[in-house]
Amino acid sequence: MHPLDLAIVLAYLAGMVVLGAALARKIGGFRDFFVAGRSLTTALLVCSLVSTYYGLDVLFGGSEVAYQEGLVAWFAYLRPYYLVILVAAFVVARRLRRHDFLSMPEVAGRRYGTGTRAVIAVATAFYALPLMSMMGIGVLLDVALGVPFLWGVLIGAGVALAYTLLGGLLAVAFTDTLQFVLMCATLGLAAILAVQGVGGFDAMEQRLPDTFFQPWGTYPTWLLLVFAGSALSALVEPAFYQRIFAAVDYRSVLIALLIGIVLWAAFDWVVTILGMAARAAGVDAEPRYALVTLVMEVLPVGLAGLFVAGVLATAMSTIDSYLLVAGGSLAYDLYRPLVRPDLPDARLLRLTRWGVVGSALVSLLLALYFQSMVTAWIFMSTVLVAAALVPIMAALYGTWRPRAAAGLASSLAGLATALAFFLAVELFGGHDEEWGVRLWHVEFFGREVGLWQEYALLFALPASLLGYAAGHLLGRRSVVERDAVEAR
Amino acid sequence: MSRWELYTWVSIVVLVAGSIAVFAWFLRDALRLYRRLEKHPPPADPAARSRDLGP
């Protein structure tokens, strides 16, 4: 890499830490640290939502699917999210802003009690582990700078960790703005040069198979359903919830999400086209590395450094936010209600910071385990949706009286089913060469059916629903309900 | 020009121009937000902060 490009990357990394340090003195307590004192304006929310929710899982995961299958990456893998986010913007966010919540597990806790809050806190903390963005930084610095994978992960995650610990959500949101403009603008410029480098769109259409331009590609229908199902995670997305609680008002959230959907759709489309361009250019790399490899080949000095900084920004804006969510879930939603409900604010703040550090270490270990970005993303979405979707939606919209057992049984049934399914496919399945995933072939009414690890949600969500129904029918009245009756 | 190519150019324009416009909007907000934080610094008393924690 040219020294000028390297200087740009280093200046970016140093700038993030300086900004975090400058905002550190604005942190007075947990509320300032975790929801920025409810001070985020519309513009800050747009930048923070777009850059946080789009990490390298989308950049590399989306381009990985596009490199292998074409436009189906946008139509089936990415597009369902916009519909779900639209629902979140108009329906869920409005309801959430009526209450004084600070976190998603707290919503469940208010309705079902501490047990459900704890289970959802664990699922949230697990989902929030930013291992895919960490993997992405390792890959990026390896491909672009020749830095060994592990060192790349340590540098990128270390910088994000530093400013998150210093300035909390305010530092995260402010750094997100720079990261937002950097990641969007550099990706747009990279797309222009990459498509031209391949010989234009016509050349891409000539070199790629026709199926690459079919919106539904060649994936099995069940897998397309799973892709769409994983978008449900946007309804229980902890970083969304955190920003909804951190916004100055509901109107800001609504406008920010609507602008965000337009930007997300554009970002996804460009990522998809870049993945396809890499395939058309004959880039010989692992599918998840194809986008970066192509772009680094076509960009001139200076722009290459900006692109690397832009991709680092994409990853770090996700790492910082999700580490904050994971640390907050462990301290505020797990330790405090279960162990010490009267925990002073200063100790809660310190514990949250330790939670952030612990989450970073666990993410690092998991980043070394998973091979495919898409598999890792689907697995983590499944865990969160399985544990949280049914109890949270019922908590927000159920008109019946809540039962603690319903929330707990629903969370546990969903979580246990998802984990059991993944484990079963891991133990009894095998690696499929055609799709490059783990598959478990089972006999079903005389027919052989291939179960993908990604199908876990198809079993876990009904299990969560059944658990809720059973808990509601068989469980005793919850503390919340008894209090309401006694008050009357 | 195919419709896919058209979508690509529209996406690039939205991405580059949109992100710069939102960033400019943020700069205006940031100044106001910073001034507000300067005027209303977080409470120094830990007990007051605990009361502010909510449920």
Boltz contact constraints between the chains, C-beta under 6 A:
constraints:
  - contact:
      token1: [A, 26]
      token2: [B, 37]
      max_distance: 6.0
  - contact:
      token1: [A, 28]
      token2: [B, 42]
      max_distance: 6.0
  - contact:
      token1: [A, 28]
      token2: [B, 43]
      max_distance: 6.0
  - contact:
      token1: [A, 29]
      token2: [B, 49]
      max_distance: 6.0
  - contact:
      token1: [A, 32]
      token2: [B, 42]
      max_distance: 6.0
  - contact:
      token1: [A, 41]
      token2: [B, 29]
      max_distance: 6.0
  - contact:
      token1: [A, 43]
      token2: [B, 22]
      max_distance: 6.0
  - contact:
      token1: [A, 43]
      token2: [B, 25]
      max_distance: 6.0
  - contact:
      token1: [A, 43]
      token2: [B, 26]
      max_distance: 6.0
  - contact:
      token1: [A, 43]
      token2: [B, 29]
      max_distance: 6.0
  - contact:
      token1: [A, 44]
      token2: [B, 26]
      max_distance: 6.0
  - contact:
      token1: [A, 46]
      token2: [B, 22]
      max_distance: 6.0
  - contact:
      token1: [A, 47]
      token2: [B, 26]
      max_distance: 6.0
  - contact:
      token1: [A, 100]
      token2: [B, 54]
      max_distance: 6.0
  - contact:
      token1: [A, 177]
      token2: [B, 26]
      max_distance: 6.0
  - contact:
      token1: [A, 181]
      token2: [B, 19]
      max_distance: 6.0
  - contact:
      token1: [A, 181]
      token2: [B, 23]
      max_distance: 6.0
  - contact:
      token1: [A, 184]
      token2: [B, 15]
      max_distance: 6.0
  - contact:
      token1: [A, 184]
      token2: [B, 19]
      max_distance: 6.0
  - contact:
      token1: [A, 185]
      token2: [B, 16]
      max_distance: 6.0
  - contact:
      token1: [A, 185]
      token2: [B, 19]
      max_distance: 6.0
  - contact:
      token1: [A, 188]
      token2: [B, 12]
      max_distance: 6.0
  - contact:
      token1: [A, 188]
      token2: [B, 15]
      max_distance: 6.0
  - contact:
      token1: [A, 188]
      token2: [B, 16]
      max_distance: 6.0
  - contact:
      token1: [A, 191]
      token2: [B, 12]
      max_distance: 6.0
  - contact:
      token1: [A, 201]
      token2: [B, 5]
      max_distance: 6.0
  - contact:
      token1: [A, 263]
      token2: [B, 18]
      max_distance: 6.0
  - contact:
      token1: [A, 266]
      token2: [B, 11]
      max_distance: 6.0
  - contact:
      token1: [A, 266]
      token2: [B, 14]
      max_distance: 6.0
  - contact:
      token1: [A, 266]
      token2: [B, 15]
      max_distance: 6.0
  - contact:
      token1: [A, 269]
      token2: [B, 7]
      max_distance: 6.0
  - contact:
      token1: [A, 269]
      token2: [B, 11]
      max_distance: 6.0
  - contact:
      token1: [A, 270]
      token2: [B, 11]
      max_distance: 6.0
  - contact:
      token1: [A, 273]
      token2: [B, 8]
      max_distance: 6.0
  - contact:
      token1: [A, 344]
      token2: [B, 46]
      max_distance: 6.0
  - contact:
      token1: [A, 344]
      token2: [B, 50]
      max_distance: 6.0
  - contact:
      token1: [A, 345]
      token2: [B, 46]
      max_distance: 6.0
  - contact:
      token1: [A, 345]
      token2: [B, 49]
      max_distance: 6.0
  - contact:
      token1: [A, 345]
      token2: [B, 50]
      max_distance: 6.0
  - contact:
      token1: [A, 346]
      token2: [B, 46]
      max_distance: 6.0
